[in-house]
Amino acid sequence: MTYCRPCNRWFTDHTSGLQHLIRSKSHNYCERCDREFVDFAAKNQHIASSSSHNICHLQVCQDSYSGGADFPSYEALLEHFREGKDHHYCFSCKRDFDSDQQLNRHFEVSNNHHWCTRCNRDFISDAAVLQHWQSSSLHSLCRVCKRDFSSTNELVQVYQSPLPV
């Protein structure tokens, strides 16, 4: 038999006592970690800081998933980020952004990224971006200044314009 002191109740076996802890609103029990907390705030602090919990902090996910968006593994959380249309996640930096615009701005200014704005792609190095520009039909690369022009016509105009004196 199992006894619940706060509720002053006996249960016939451990399993029924555990079900009581999980379902009861008067308990602050973390099923994943098999721990009970003194109050709701302490349980939430535990979930936010424990490596056993993998939380998506986007509000739409907090509202959509029963019990919050706590995934069983880090890999499951990453898969959620990949599939979620509301997510703007940088996998390299492990940061979630509020919009595509913020994520793209992050790619453009971060030293961790080598970004091709036109293709919305991240490369492993500046040399990889340059190689991409050279081999892609979407780009008009000036081989002298290593600038990517928006069109071949723009590149030709630059070549044909007189040099400043």
N, C-alpha and C positions, 0 to 999 in steps of 0.2 A: 504494500500500500504506500501511496505517496501523499504527503500532506502539503497544502499551500497555506503558509502562515498568514500572509496578508488577508486572504479570503476566509480563513478558518474553515477549510474544506478538505476532506479526504477523498482520494481517488483510488480506484481499485488496482491500478497498475501505473507504471512510469509513463506509458504511452498516453493514457488518458490525462494524466497530470500535465504532460508536455503540450497536448492539444489545448488544454485550458490556458496555459501560459501564452500560447500563440494567438488564440482567438479572443481572449479576455481584453476588454478596453481598460481594465484597471491595472494591467501589467505592461511594462515597457521591456519586452523580451526581444532579443535579436536571435532569430532562429538559426541563421547562418553560423553565428559564433557561439551559440548555446550559452548566452549570458543575459541576465536580467539587470536593468538599470533603475536607479532610484526615481527617475522621472523621464518624461518625453524628451526634454532638452538634452539630458545626458545621453540618451539613446541616439538622438540625431547627431550629437557631437562625435560619438563613437563611429557612426556610419560614415560621416564626412571625413574622418581622419584614419580609418582603418584600411589597411591594404587588402583586407578580405572583401571589401565592398568596392564596386566599380560603378560610380554614379555618373549619369548624364544630368548636367545641371540646367539644361535648357528647359524653360518653364513648360512649354507644350508637352515635353516628355514627362515631366513631373506630374502633369495633370492627366496624361493618357494612360500611364501604367499604374495598375493597382499596387499600392505599397511604394510608389515612387519608381524612378528609373534606375534601379540597382541591379546590375547585371552579374551573373554568376562568375564571370571571368573577365579579365582585361581584353582578351581576344573577342569575347561576345560584345563588349562595349565598343571596340573598334569596328566590328561588323555593323553594329547599330549606327555608328557615325557614317560609314560608307553608304548604307542603304537609306538613311534618313534624309528626306528632301529638305528638311528645315535646318540641317546641319551645315556649318561652314567651318570645317575642321582641318587644321594643319597637322598632318600625321608626323611630320619631321619635328615640329616644336611641341606637339601634344597640347595644342590650344584650340579652343572653340571660339568662333567669332559670331557676332550678331547678324551679319549679312555677307553676301558674296562680295560686295564692294569692300568691306573691311578686310576680308580674307585676301582678296587680290591686292589691296594696298600693302598688307603684311608681306606678301610674296615679293612685291616690288622693292620694298625698303629694307627688308631683313637681310642681314649678312649670311644667314643660313640658307638662302635660296638664290637660285640663278634662274630667273624668270623670263619667259618669252610672253610678253603681254598679248601679242596678236594671237597666239595659239593657246593661251591659258595653260601653259605647261611649265613644270618645275624641272630643272636639270641639275645634275650632280656638280657641275662646275661651269665657270664662264667659258672655258674651252668647249664644253659640250653644247652650250647655247650657240656659240660661234659656228660650230660644225653643223648644228641644226639649221641655222640661217643659210649656210652655204649650200646645203643639200635640199632644202625645202623650196618648192615652187611658189609658196606663199610669201617668200621673202625676196627682197632685192638688196643684196648686200654689197656695199662699197668695199672693195678689197683693199683700198688705200687707208680709209679712216675707220673701217670695221663698223660702220653705222648701218643699221637696217632701215631702208627707206620703205615707205608705204606702197610704192609701185615702181615698176621699171621706168616709167615715164619720168617720175620724180628724180630717180637716179641719173637718167640720161641728161635731164635739165641741169643737174649739178655739174656733171662732166662738161657740158657745153657752155656753161656760164664762164665769163672771164674771171680770172683770178684777181683778187684785190691787190692793189699796188702798195 
